[in-house]
Amino acid sequence: LIMADQKAFNDLKNTTLHYFLSTIKTEDVKVSYPLYRLRGLDVFKPLSTYITSEKILLDGDIQLENELNELSKEPNAKDMLIMLGARENIGELEIDDLYNLLYNLPQKELKSGIQRLYKSIRDAIKGKLENSRFLYLSEQFANNGTAYCRKAGGKIEVKPINEMYYWDNVLLPQNILNNKFKLELPTRVGEESVKKIFGVKLAKDIVIEIGAHSKNEYLSELTMSR
């Protein structure tokens, strides 16, 4: 209804009042009073976990996420959702929310856009590596998390982090890499940062062992005869 009423929409969007609201905790409110009251309603609180650029809801409520995605197609809907508390991009999230998102993504059974989404999360976390929570969160995800991955030419699957790899450049025989699950992330985003953030192993961590072999008598005799 608000989006259909252009005057009401403009009032919420353009009117900014600066005043102190005296409650149990005094706050410096820098939005219009009607918008401030709307944000405080329980019905709008889940919007704080909705990312408009990715069209994804962090808490895993698939039904609400689908409803918000349908709503976002309407004129002015994106601006309205952001005004009511939605996040415009993943980079606005705190580091705990970013790792919660990584934990929840496999439950959404995504079929497309996974590489772009993982890259956005990787970029956002990379900017927060100095956060005191990073080492703990990354270690917990490496030990307990799951993620989308695939083998060469195979379908997308969800596997534990400790079963998958990532590589930018092919440094090993392809027949070896073909048997490894690779994190569903674009190439050339920085191997070391991917390992640090997601906890996956790198292709260069693969140890190649040479098994039993037999001596080529013909070549040995040929070499000795020269």
Disulfide bonds with the S-S distance in Angstrom:
none
